[in-house]
């Protein structure tokens, strides 16, 4: 075989090898493209499922609020401890609903998390926001009597008038269960077998609260708490002179 034939054969081999490389590269490109398309379809499907889940969560939350505000008055009072008209006047319905569910039924965050499809962080944040808002309304709703007017429940009842004409309401204490550290537990354990706060409250004859003092340990006596309420510098219990 002469040199020309050798060069032709070598050139043909190089050409065949080059063609094989091109076909292999094209196959790789097609394969990677197909794989990329498959991944994109998975991502789109995942996003679609998440969107559907979000839409379902929104629907469930809306359904809960609708059932509470549009259906039976009794259901709204049993679940939220307030009537439909009062709840309808609120702007942040869902946040207040979660707050009332928790304090009205002593529920844990994980129960509200499942019911409203919200994260624990969101529920905790909303609870604290509503709590701070309610505390800020203290001066608006907790108004102590000044003694200028006699309650109609006394004035219009011959059994009480005029013997109780200077009576402005009722006062009593109640124990509210609390969670404290093991070191503080003995101070908060009084008549109950579990830690409590001894809370002092005063109300009018139509059961409207006029004064609330909390923070005292469950072991504190009622007389000690009443003395503190009458002599403290801030949030003192006001007793009109009669």
C-alpha angles and dihedrals in degrees: 000000000000126000094260092058091048091052091048092051092047090049090050091050091050090049092049091048091049091050091050090051090051092050091047091049091048090050091051092049092050091046094049091045091052091048091049090050089050092052091048091052090051091050092048090048091049091050090048091052091048091048090050090049091050092049090049091050091050090049092051093049091048090047092053093051091046093052091050097047105030104038132054121349088217093058092052092050093047094050103035102020091235137082127261095252093053092047092046090060091063121098100204098049099165096048092049091045091055091047093050092046090055099046095034096053102020091242127173123237092250091061092052089043091060095040098050099028092235131134121257090246092054092048092048092048093048092047092054092045093053091043092053090047092052092047090052089059093060096107091047098054107021100068117163117220117256096205095239094117130041114230114256089232087066101033095049096045118081091201091064104028124120096357095069098030091127094050111111102177146308132293130198144146131242135186117238118194115241140178116237137160120280090250092056097039097092092058092052096046111089127137091347125074090233134053115280143166116237102228122195117207137176126198141176125248091267089057097255112147114238101171138017127181118185137166101074118126119252090246093061116106122242092240092054092051092047090051090052091049091054097046107032119116097226126045093005121183107249117216113187117226111250 
